[in-house]
Amino acid sequence: METKELFVPISLESIEPVIFPDVALYIKTGGNYVLYKNNGRDFSAHDHERLSKHGVEFVFVSKNDMDVITSYMEEAAERLLKGDTLTSRAKGKMIYQTSINFVDDIFNNPEKSTDLNRTRRLIENLMLYLSDEPDAISSLETVMLHNYHTFVHSLQVASLSLLMHSEAYSLSRDEMLDVGTGAILHDFGKIFVPQGILNKNGKLNETEIEILKRHPEEGFVYLQNKGVLTPVALSIVRFHHERCNGSGYPLGLENNEIPRSAQVTGIADVYCTLTTDHHGNKTMPPHVAVQIMENQMNGLFSPHLLGTLEKLVCTEEVQQFIL
Ligand SMILES: [Fe+2]
């Protein structure tokens, strides 16, 4: 049986002195957690300096304090990403941290099925993998700095894509890591799309649409040249806008010509876009989005995979986590 860890590591670099929530902080020495400061006293710039001088990379907080830490970090993420108080490495670590908190929130429900448990661990591993891969994490950082919302969307799509893979297929841990990596980077090519087009209020004109439609191919070419992603991950980046009836892009592939994981990620992408706006607000209930995809987007998606989506998101315990 798995022992529940009572402390959660927080990267020291991601902590802003003084404004960090007032919770007890611990450090780990010789395998034990030792109280560093109790609540009621600020974590000062001096504390920060002293710990980093001693080579401390992580401090620890009680699992019971994670709610307040998570909301602080999610609130602070965009501001810190756009500011210049943190180094790029620290920003990467902070996003890694918030991702883990976020993913933890998504899946941390008593009613979760064994598949969800399994998927949570896999996503945690995925993020660990990304943080261990210098090229992968720098790719992620570039996306984050370019467009914060793209990152949040990417994380949602990756989570749902992994859940769908877990529901529909029996994949190895390595295959799940490939899928998660491809899904989280699916819109990487948007770094080549001008901000004016990405953030435009109102309808795009034909030229702008053409430019936007280049993002799968441009992301694919760039990441392929980097040489760190597997063919499965690359195919998700390249083909997530292909549709079963051949109406998609860049190649207009049909049905089984579209790699399976790209189909799954494409469905997850459309579902997340329908149900969540640019600010992360819910825009429609899960079953309405699924109905739209089944009836009004007839022929675009595999009926089998739509069934997998429906099974996942229209189950009461699950739907709240996806959004
Ligand atoms: Fe896309």
Boltz pocket constraint, residues with backbone or C-beta under 6 A from the ligand:
constraints:
  - pocket:
      binder: B
      contacts: [[A, 186], [A, 187], [A, 215], [A, 240], [A, 241]]
      max_distance: 6.0
